[in-house]
């Protein structure tokens, strides 16, 4: 490894500037090396630092915190933490409190559901989205469809899995005047790591669209400045950013657009007054109107602690480190071949120098060119104490584009007599239905505690599969 690291540093000398993250790993993530674990699933969940947990625990041990929906001392102190949390999130992303509001949700999915159920879709509206979206963004189409809106997907270009910009530009021109239309896309693909151009936010807005930016996979290792890029809605999960606490995400929404959102119900803290006999309710002002009752108030101080942790690490430093590691790993994997010359790995998305984040997604092929089942790769990596993720990562469009699954094949599968009337349908059913093609991939992702040794360990694991045969792997 030492020789490989010397060569790596010679090619990526900018990695030297990220040395503070090695000190952070030794101080806050020493359990990784103590347990001999290689964690490469940061797009699945960030890792928490020991100092975050200790600071939060100290707060809980030395204060009395109550439900913020009251004015007693314990509640008042907690209310201040909630409002501090909102202000700190806005400050971290450079968002003006006059222009944006922070609505706490259970996760990014909760934030997306909030937009979907509240957005004023109707006949003549369009929900425009890219193939490359998380299922929680795809799911909004069901709200849109139920209210008579049109659903339109923009495909990805092959092989880089970037947005087909020609089709997107044409679709944006087709907005019906006077209708509320929503365009949704990810800043970074959670499938391939491809980073999609943030300039589309302003271009869509200029054409009259509201824009929903899914930032969940982007913000853990990239800066997002909402004073420069100003979508109507931004969704994220804090555990993706700094590991702890789980169970809290947020919707960052422009105040000007909150007025046209209409929730289909009301709950606990969302109202100021509700009456049984009078059959009326009145929503609270601002973010509270969109939060589902009592927020996860004891964990909200952990958000401020986590953001402080990221500030200390330096998001630009973190971005530089994962860029170097991802580029090196892509080069190593692409160099691996079986003795007969066949490549071992196929990588999906932009090349090493393309617009991508610290996520590398691939499939492995044996010496005969047969795909090795992704779940088998995960099992083999687990034996080496390497944590990766496999499947389609809740991003079916990205997976379908990468794996070459056609609309015709999928339609024939889902409409076949064997499927009709079934309440359950598994990935194994899908694999058999599309002629045993691969239905998933292997994903490696870098984050705050990653170092060269992690990347090297995975590259060594991959090399061990050269000259293998899929059916013989044990």
C-alpha positions as CSV (number, residue, x, y, z in Angstrom):
1,X,0.0,0.0,0.0
2,X,2.9,2.4,0.8
3,X,4.1,2.2,-2.8
4,X,0.6,2.8,-4.2
5,X,0.1,5.7,-1.9
6,X,3.4,7.3,-3.0
7,X,2.3,7.0,-6.6
8,X,-1.2,8.4,-5.7
9,X,0.3,11.4,-4.0
10,X,2.6,12.1,-6.9
11,X,-0.5,12.2,-9.3
12,X,-2.8,14.0,-6.9
13,X,-0.6,16.4,-4.8
14,X,-3.7,18.4,-3.9
15,X,-4.5,15.5,-1.6
16,X,-1.8,16.9,0.8
17,X,-4.0,19.9,1.5
18,X,-6.7,17.6,3.1
19,X,-4.4,16.3,5.8
20,X,-6.5,17.8,8.6
21,X,-9.1,15.1,7.8
22,X,-6.6,12.4,8.7
23,X,-6.3,14.1,12.1
24,X,-10.0,14.2,12.4
25,X,-10.3,10.5,11.6
26,X,-7.7,9.6,14.2
27,X,-9.6,11.7,16.8
28,X,-13.2,11.2,15.9
29,X,-13.4,8.0,13.9
30,X,-10.7,5.8,15.4
31,X,-13.2,3.0,15.8
32,X,-12.8,2.3,12.0
33,X,-9.2,1.3,12.4
34,X,-9.7,-0.3,15.8
35,X,-12.3,-2.6,14.3
36,X,-10.4,-3.1,11.0
37,X,-13.5,-1.8,9.0
38,X,-13.5,-0.1,5.7
39,X,-16.6,2.0,5.4
40,X,-17.5,2.9,1.8
41,X,-21.3,3.7,2.0
42,X,-21.4,7.4,2.7
43,X,-24.1,7.9,0.2
44,X,-26.2,5.5,2.3
45,X,-25.4,7.2,5.5
46,X,-22.6,9.5,6.9
47,X,-20.6,8.4,9.9
48,X,-20.9,10.4,13.1
49,X,-17.9,11.7,15.0
50,X,-17.4,10.7,18.6
51,X,-17.2,14.4,19.6
52,X,-20.7,15.0,18.2
53,X,-22.3,12.3,20.3
54,X,-20.4,13.4,23.5
55,X,-21.4,17.1,23.0
56,X,-25.0,16.1,22.5
57,X,-25.1,13.8,25.5
58,X,-23.6,16.5,27.7
59,X,-26.5,18.8,26.7
60,X,-29.1,16.2,27.5
61,X,-27.4,15.4,30.8
62,X,-27.1,19.0,32.0
63,X,-30.4,20.5,30.9
64,X,-34.2,19.9,31.2
65,X,-35.8,20.0,27.8
66,X,-39.6,19.8,27.2
67,X,-42.0,19.8,24.3
68,X,-41.5,23.1,22.6
69,X,-45.3,23.7,22.2
70,X,-45.5,25.6,25.5
71,X,-44.1,28.5,27.4
72,X,-42.8,26.8,30.5
73,X,-39.1,27.0,31.2
74,X,-38.2,23.5,29.8
75,X,-40.3,24.1,26.7
76,X,-39.0,27.7,26.2
77,X,-35.4,26.5,26.3
78,X,-36.2,23.8,23.7
79,X,-38.1,26.3,21.5
80,X,-34.9,28.4,21.4
81,X,-32.9,25.4,20.3
82,X,-35.4,24.7,17.5
83,X,-35.3,28.3,16.2
84,X,-31.5,28.3,16.5
85,X,-31.4,25.1,14.5
86,X,-33.5,26.8,11.7
87,X,-31.2,29.8,11.7
88,X,-28.0,27.6,11.6
89,X,-29.3,25.6,8.7
90,X,-30.0,28.8,6.7
91,X,-26.6,30.2,7.6
92,X,-24.8,27.0,6.6
93,X,-26.3,27.1,3.1
94,X,-26.0,30.9,2.7
95,X,-29.8,31.3,2.6
96,X,-31.4,34.6,3.7
97,X,-34.0,34.1,6.5
98,X,-36.1,36.7,4.7
99,X,-36.2,34.6,1.6
100,X,-36.1,31.0,2.9
101,X,-37.7,29.0,5.7
102,X,-36.5,25.7,7.2
103,X,-39.2,23.1,7.9
104,X,-38.0,20.1,9.9
105,X,-39.1,16.7,8.6
106,X,-38.2,13.1,9.6
107,X,-35.8,12.8,6.5
108,X,-35.5,13.9,2.9
109,X,-38.4,11.6,2.0
110,X,-40.6,13.4,4.5
111,X,-39.6,16.7,2.9
112,X,-40.4,15.4,-0.6
113,X,-43.8,14.0,0.5
114,X,-44.6,17.4,2.0
115,X,-44.0,19.1,-1.3
116,X,-45.9,16.4,-3.2
117,X,-49.0,16.5,-1.1
118,X,-49.1,20.3,-0.8
119,X,-48.1,21.5,-4.3
120,X,-51.1,22.9,-6.3
121,X,-51.0,20.4,-9.2
122,X,-54.1,20.4,-11.4
123,X,-55.3,19.9,-15.0
124,X,-52.8,21.7,-17.2
125,X,-50.0,21.4,-14.7
126,X,-46.9,19.4,-15.4
127,X,-44.6,17.5,-13.1
128,X,-41.3,17.3,-15.0
129,X,-38.5,15.2,-13.7
130,X,-35.4,13.4,-14.8
131,X,-34.9,9.7,-15.1
132,X,-32.1,10.0,-12.5
133,X,-34.2,10.6,-9.3
134,X,-34.6,8.9,-6.0
135,X,-37.9,7.0,-5.5
136,X,-39.1,9.6,-3.1
137,X,-38.9,12.2,-5.9
138,X,-40.5,9.7,-8.3
139,X,-43.3,9.2,-5.8
140,X,-44.5,12.8,-6.1
141,X,-45.9,11.8,-9.5
142,X,-48.7,9.9,-7.8
143,X,-49.9,13.2,-6.1
144,X,-49.6,15.0,-9.5
145,X,-51.4,12.2,-11.4
146,X,-54.3,12.1,-8.9
147,X,-55.0,15.8,-9.5
148,X,-54.9,15.6,-13.3
149,X,-51.3,16.9,-13.9
150,X,-49.1,15.6,-16.7
151,X,-46.0,13.6,-15.8
152,X,-43.0,13.9,-18.1
153,X,-39.5,12.3,-17.7
154,X,-36.3,13.6,-19.3
155,X,-34.0,10.7,-20.2
156,X,-30.2,10.4,-19.5
157,X,-27.5,10.5,-22.1
158,X,-25.5,7.3,-22.5
159,X,-22.9,6.4,-21.3
160,X,-22.2,9.3,-19.0
161,X,-25.7,9.2,-17.4
162,X,-26.1,13.0,-17.5
163,X,-29.3,14.8,-18.3
164,X,-30.3,15.0,-22.0
165,X,-30.1,18.7,-22.1
166,X,-31.7,19.1,-25.5
167,X,-34.8,17.3,-24.4
168,X,-34.9,19.2,-21.1
169,X,-34.6,22.6,-22.8
170,X,-37.5,21.7,-25.1
171,X,-39.7,20.4,-22.2
172,X,-39.2,23.6,-20.2
173,X,-40.5,25.6,-23.2
174,X,-43.8,23.7,-23.1
175,X,-45.1,25.0,-19.8
176,X,-48.8,26.0,-20.1
177,X,-49.3,29.7,-19.2
178,X,-50.9,30.4,-15.8
179,X,-50.4,26.8,-14.5
180,X,-48.3,25.7,-11.6
181,X,-45.6,23.4,-12.9
182,X,-42.8,21.7,-11.0
183,X,-39.4,20.6,-12.2
184,X,-37.5,18.2,-9.9
185,X,-33.9,16.8,-10.3
186,X,-31.0,15.8,-8.1
187,X,-27.9,17.9,-7.6
188,X,-26.0,14.6,-7.5
189,X,-27.2,11.2,-8.5
190,X,-27.4,8.7,-5.7
191,X,-27.0,6.0,-8.3
192,X,-24.0,7.0,-10.4
193,X,-22.5,10.0,-8.5
194,X,-23.1,12.2,-11.7
195,X,-23.5,15.8,-10.8
196,X,-26.2,17.6,-12.7
197,X,-25.8,21.3,-13.7
198,X,-27.2,23.6,-11.0
199,X,-27.6,26.3,-13.8
200,X,-30.9,24.4,-14.7
201,X,-32.5,25.9,-11.6
202,X,-32.4,29.4,-13.0
203,X,-33.1,28.3,-16.6
204,X,-36.3,26.5,-15.4
205,X,-37.4,29.5,-13.3
206,X,-36.9,31.8,-16.2
207,X,-39.4,29.6,-18.1
208,X,-41.9,29.9,-15.3
209,X,-41.3,26.6,-13.4
210,X,-40.9,26.0,-9.7
211,X,-37.8,23.9,-9.0
212,X,-37.3,21.2,-6.5
213,X,-33.6,20.3,-5.9
214,X,-33.0,17.0,-4.2
215,X,-29.7,17.8,-2.4
216,X,-29.5,14.7,-0.2
217,X,-26.6,13.0,-2.0
218,X,-24.8,16.3,-2.9
219,X,-24.5,18.3,0.3
220,X,-22.5,15.7,2.4
221,X,-19.3,16.5,0.3
222,X,-20.1,19.6,-1.8
223,X,-20.9,23.2,-0.9
224,X,-24.4,24.5,-1.8
225,X,-24.8,28.3,-1.7
226,X,-28.4,29.3,-1.7
227,X,-27.5,32.9,-2.2
228,X,-26.3,32.0,-5.7
229,X,-28.6,29.1,-6.6
230,X,-32.1,29.7,-5.5
231,X,-34.5,26.7,-6.1
232,X,-38.0,27.0,-4.6
233,X,-37.5,23.8,-2.7
234,X,-34.4,22.0,-1.4
235,X,-34.6,18.6,0.4
236,X,-32.0,16.8,2.5
237,X,-31.4,14.4,5.4
238,X,-28.9,15.4,8.1
239,X,-27.7,11.8,8.7
240,X,-26.4,11.8,5.2
241,X,-24.3,14.8,6.0
242,X,-22.9,13.9,9.4
243,X,-24.3,10.6,10.5
244,X,-26.0,11.7,13.7
245,X,-28.8,12.3,14.5
246,X,-30.9,10.1,12.3
247,X,-34.6,10.8,12.0
248,X,-34.3,14.5,11.0
249,X,-34.2,16.1,7.6
250,X,-35.5,19.3,6.3
251,X,-37.3,21.2,3.5
252,X,-35.7,24.5,2.8
253,X,-38.4,26.5,1.0
254,X,-38.7,29.9,-0.4
255,X,-41.2,31.9,1.7
256,X,-42.8,33.3,-1.4
257,X,-43.9,29.8,-2.6
258,X,-45.1,28.5,0.8
259,X,-48.2,30.6,0.4
260,X,-49.4,28.5,-2.5
261,X,-48.9,25.1,-0.8
262,X,-52.0,23.6,0.6
263,X,-51.8,20.7,3.0
264,X,-54.6,18.1,2.7
265,X,-54.8,17.8,6.5
266,X,-53.8,19.4,9.8
267,X,-52.1,18.0,12.9
268,X,-50.8,19.0,16.4
269,X,-48.5,21.9,16.1
270,X,-49.5,22.8,12.5
271,X,-52.4,24.9,13.7
272,X,-53.1,27.8,16.1
273,X,-56.8,26.9,16.6
274,X,-59.0,23.9,15.6
275,X,-62.6,23.3,16.6
276,X,-64.7,20.1,16.7
277,X,-68.1,21.8,16.9
278,X,-67.1,24.8,14.8
279,X,-65.6,22.5,12.2
280,X,-62.7,24.9,11.4
281,X,-59.0,25.1,11.8
282,X,-56.4,27.8,11.3
283,X,-52.8,27.0,10.3
284,X,-49.8,28.4,12.2
285,X,-47.6,30.9,10.5
286,X,-44.4,30.0,8.8
287,X,-42.6,26.6,9.1
288,X,-44.7,25.2,11.9
289,X,-47.7,25.0,9.6
290,X,-45.9,22.4,7.6
291,X,-44.4,20.3,10.4
292,X,-46.2,17.1,11.4
293,X,-47.0,17.8,15.0
294,X,-44.1,17.9,17.5
295,X,-40.7,17.8,15.8
296,X,-37.9,15.5,17.0
297,X,-36.9,18.2,19.5
298,X,-34.4,16.4,21.6
299,X,-32.3,15.6,18.5
300,X,-32.5,19.1,16.9
301,X,-29.5,20.3,19.0
302,X,-27.6,17.5,17.3
303,X,-28.2,19.2,13.9
304,X,-26.4,22.4,15.1
305,X,-23.6,20.2,16.5
306,X,-23.3,18.3,13.3
307,X,-23.1,21.4,11.1
308,X,-20.4,22.8,13.4
309,X,-18.6,19.5,12.9
310,X,-18.8,19.9,9.1
311,X,-17.7,23.5,9.3
312,X,-14.6,22.5,11.3
313,X,-13.7,19.7,8.8
314,X,-14.2,22.2,5.9
315,X,-16.6,21.3,3.1
316,X,-14.1,22.4,0.4
317,X,-11.4,20.2,2.0
318,X,-13.8,17.3,2.2
319,X,-14.9,17.8,-1.4
320,X,-11.2,17.8,-2.6
321,X,-10.4,14.6,-0.7
322,X,-13.3,12.6,-2.1
323,X,-12.6,13.9,-5.6
324,X,-9.0,12.6,-5.5
325,X,-10.0,9.3,-4.0
326,X,-12.8,8.7,-6.5
327,X,-10.6,9.6,-9.5
328,X,-7.9,7.3,-8.3
329,X,-10.2,4.4,-7.7
330,X,-11.9,4.8,-11.1
331,X,-8.5,4.6,-12.8
332,X,-7.5,1.5,-10.8
333,X,-10.8,-0.3,-11.5
334,X,-10.6,0.5,-15.2
335,X,-7.1,-0.9,-15.4
336,X,-8.2,-4.4,-14.2
337,X,-8.6,-7.1,-16.8
338,X,-8.8,-10.8,-16.9
339,X,-5.9,-12.7,-18.4
340,X,-7.9,-13.0,-21.7
341,X,-8.1,-9.2,-21.9
342,X,-11.8,-8.9,-20.9
343,X,-12.4,-6.0,-18.4
344,X,-13.3,-6.9,-14.9
345,X,-15.3,-3.8,-14.1
346,X,-17.8,-1.6,-15.9
347,X,-18.2,1.8,-14.3
348,X,-21.4,3.8,-14.8
349,X,-21.7,7.6,-15.2
350,X,-19.1,10.3,-16.1
351,X,-15.5,9.4,-16.4
352,X,-12.9,10.2,-13.7
353,X,-12.6,13.8,-15.0
354,X,-16.3,14.3,-15.6
355,X,-18.9,16.1,-13.4
356,X,-19.2,13.5,-10.6
357,X,-19.0,13.3,-6.8
358,X,-17.4,10.8,-4.5
359,X,-19.7,8.0,-5.6
360,X,-18.5,5.2,-7.9
361,X,-21.0,2.7,-9.2
362,X,-20.1,-0.4,-11.2
363,X,-20.7,-4.0,-12.1
364,X,-18.2,-6.9,-12.1
365,X,-17.9,-9.3,-15.0
366,X,-16.1,-12.7,-15.0
367,X,-13.6,-13.9,-17.5
368,X,-16.4,-15.1,-19.9
369,X,-18.1,-11.7,-19.8
370,X,-20.9,-12.9,-17.5
371,X,-22.1,-10.4,-15.0
372,X,-21.3,-11.3,-11.4
373,X,-24.4,-10.8,-9.2
374,X,-24.1,-7.6,-7.2
375,X,-25.4,-9.2,-4.1
376,X,-22.5,-11.8,-4.4
377,X,-20.0,-9.0,-4.6
378,X,-21.4,-7.5,-1.4
379,X,-21.1,-10.8,0.4
380,X,-17.5,-11.2,-0.7
381,X,-16.6,-7.6,0.3
382,X,-18.3,-8.2,3.7
383,X,-15.9,-11.0,4.4
384,X,-13.1,-8.5,4.0
385,X,-14.9,-6.1,6.5
386,X,-15.6,-3.7,3.6
387,X,-19.0,-2.0,3.8
388,X,-20.4,-1.2,0.3
389,X,-24.0,-1.0,-1.0
390,X,-25.6,-2.9,-3.9
391,X,-28.9,-2.8,-5.8
392,X,-30.5,0.1,-7.6
393,X,-30.3,2.4,-4.5
394,X,-34.0,3.5,-4.8
395,X,-33.2,5.1,-8.1
396,X,-34.9,2.9,-10.8
397,X,-34.5,5.4,-13.6
398,X,-30.8,5.7,-13.2
399,X,-30.5,1.9,-12.9
400,X,-32.7,1.2,-15.9
401,X,-30.6,3.6,-18.0
402,X,-27.2,2.3,-16.8
403,X,-28.2,-1.4,-17.1
404,X,-29.9,-1.1,-20.5
405,X,-33.3,-2.1,-19.4
406,X,-35.7,-0.9,-22.1
407,X,-39.2,0.5,-21.7
408,X,-40.6,-2.3,-23.9
409,X,-39.0,-5.1,-21.8
410,X,-40.2,-3.6,-18.5
411,X,-43.7,-2.9,-19.8
412,X,-43.9,-6.5,-21.1
413,X,-42.7,-7.8,-17.8
414,X,-45.1,-5.8,-15.6
415,X,-48.1,-6.5,-17.9
416,X,-47.4,-10.2,-18.3
417,X,-50.1,-12.7,-17.2
418,X,-47.7,-14.0,-14.6
419,X,-47.6,-10.7,-12.9
420,X,-51.2,-9.6,-13.3
421,X,-53.1,-9.5,-10.0
422,X,-50.0,-10.0,-7.8
423,X,-49.6,-7.8,-4.7
424,X,-45.9,-8.5,-4.4
425,X,-43.1,-8.4,-6.9
426,X,-39.4,-9.0,-6.0
427,X,-36.1,-8.1,-7.6
428,X,-35.7,-11.8,-8.3
429,X,-39.0,-11.8,-10.1
430,X,-37.8,-8.8,-12.1
431,X,-34.4,-10.5,-12.9
432,X,-36.2,-13.6,-14.3
433,X,-38.7,-11.4,-16.2
434,X,-36.0,-9.5,-18.1
435,X,-34.1,-12.5,-19.2
436,X,-31.7,-12.7,-16.2
437,X,-30.1,-9.3,-17.0
438,X,-28.5,-7.5,-14.1
439,X,-31.0,-5.6,-12.0
440,X,-28.6,-3.8,-9.8
441,X,-25.0,-2.6,-9.3
442,X,-22.2,-2.1,-6.8
443,X,-21.8,1.3,-5.2
444,X,-18.7,2.7,-3.4
445,X,-18.9,6.1,-1.9
446,X,-16.4,8.3,0.0
447,X,-17.0,10.7,2.9
448,X,-15.7,12.6,5.8
449,X,-13.5,9.8,7.3
450,X,-12.3,8.3,4.1
451,X,-8.6,7.9,3.4
452,X,-6.3,6.4,0.8
453,X,-6.1,3.1,2.7
454,X,-9.9,2.6,2.3
455,X,-9.7,3.1,-1.5
456,X,-6.7,0.9,-1.8
457,X,-8.4,-1.9,0.2
458,X,-11.4,-1.9,-2.1
459,X,-9.1,-1.8,-5.2
460,X,-7.2,-4.8,-3.8
461,X,-10.5,-6.7,-3.2
462,X,-11.5,-6.0,-6.8
463,X,-8.2,-7.2,-8.1
464,X,-8.7,-10.5,-6.3
465,X,-11.7,-11.2,-8.6
466,X,-9.5,-11.2,-11.8
467,X,-9.8,-14.5,-13.8
468,X,-12.8,-15.6,-11.7
469,X,-15.9,-17.3,-13.1
470,X,-19.3,-16.1,-11.8
471,X,-20.6,-19.6,-11.1
472,X,-17.5,-20.7,-9.2
473,X,-17.3,-17.8,-6.7
474,X,-17.7,-19.1,-3.2
